[in-house]
């Protein structure tokens, strides 16, 4: 007697009841799996992009906005600070600051942020060149792997930038010199995958040219010769696809010292401490109270973001647990109510040699089969949800959300569902095992 086949046939004989139980299990499990996958990948992105940075210093405003902008590049800058005010952070003998990395923001290409900085920024994330080289001259750019893939940029390609992060084709700096791709980074699964990197003077040059252009109020046709068929924000010059790596390597490196330009501005400074002693603990407060700048600690702000996200995901997780609990109750009711209609079937199984343990195991198997099928449906729904909504999140924030990863928590969910299936079918199984043969077959009510 194959109990597994028999249990499956019994479930298929009541398709509507089985479908209801499967949908309830599937919805609950799917929501839990979806939340687990999103939370895991968000936290992974947060951790990967901390990069050992202890402090971000910039213009006064929202500390959280400054962290999201300058470390995760998903918000607007709080403003600029002068190089003159930033000078102390770049003192090699500073008692607290071990390393200071300048960032200059403001422009983008196809919604991918352009960052003016120095090459130590790439080292923060263990970035490595896959093709080409690092920037050496103004308007040379090194792009992340995600930018190269999604914006369809190659070595030698040239393009104009847009002001801000919006990909609307309106605020394009379609004048002056174009940016040129001289290097493409390997994928690092960090924020540099989604950035376009260049030296700081390039950012200054773009905006100085913009201001000069507005002052002259020149005719738009006056720089049509340098337009190269640029159409809004979409066009970049593919005429340089035949540039070899050797041609790109020929450019001499520009010598640049940020401290030689005290009149200029930067957006922020990424700071690493020498140690985490009492001076380091008091350093952010001293900056906030004694200067016109603001210091924000990434770890604190990211914990705040997690807390805010956690309150919402906790509510959804409770909802998912409630759905799973209701599905267990529904399974219990379904199995228990079906016993009256199946009492003759169960009695015949006893006559054919089945023991009480056989009937008990049959009902338990039915509960476990529904739990496993509900789990499989839920896991499929959860991963499908990440596949669908992950694309929207990636379009907004440029962080990739993969539906194809498997978490160890998903095994735990299976164990929980098997336990629920067992508990929900336990009482019906006990009742089935006590089915009286003689009374049932003679037409009595039985137990």
Secondary structure, 3 states (H helix, E strand, C coil): CCHHHHHHHHHHCCHHHHHHHHHHHHHHHHHHHHHHHHHHHHHHHHHHHHCCCCEEEEECCCHHHHHHHHCCCCCCCCCCEEHHHHHHHHCCCCCCEEEEEEEEEEEEECCEEEEEECCHHHHHCCCCEEEECCCCCCCEEEECHHHHHHCCCCCCCEECCEECCCCCCCCECCCCCCEEEEEEECCCCCHHHHCEEEEHHHHHHHHHHHHHHHHHCCCHHHHCCCCCCCCCCCCCEHHHCCCCHHHHHCCCCCCCCHHHCCCCEECEEEEEECCCCHHHHHHHHHHHHHCCEEEECHHHHHHHHHHHHHHHHHHHHHHHHHHHHHHHHHHHHHHHHHHHHHHHHHHHHHHCCCCHHHHHHHHHHHHHHHHHHHHHHHHHHHHHHHHHHHHHHHHHHCCCCCCCCCCCHHHHHHHHHHHHHHHHHHHHHHHHHCCCHHHHHCCCCCC
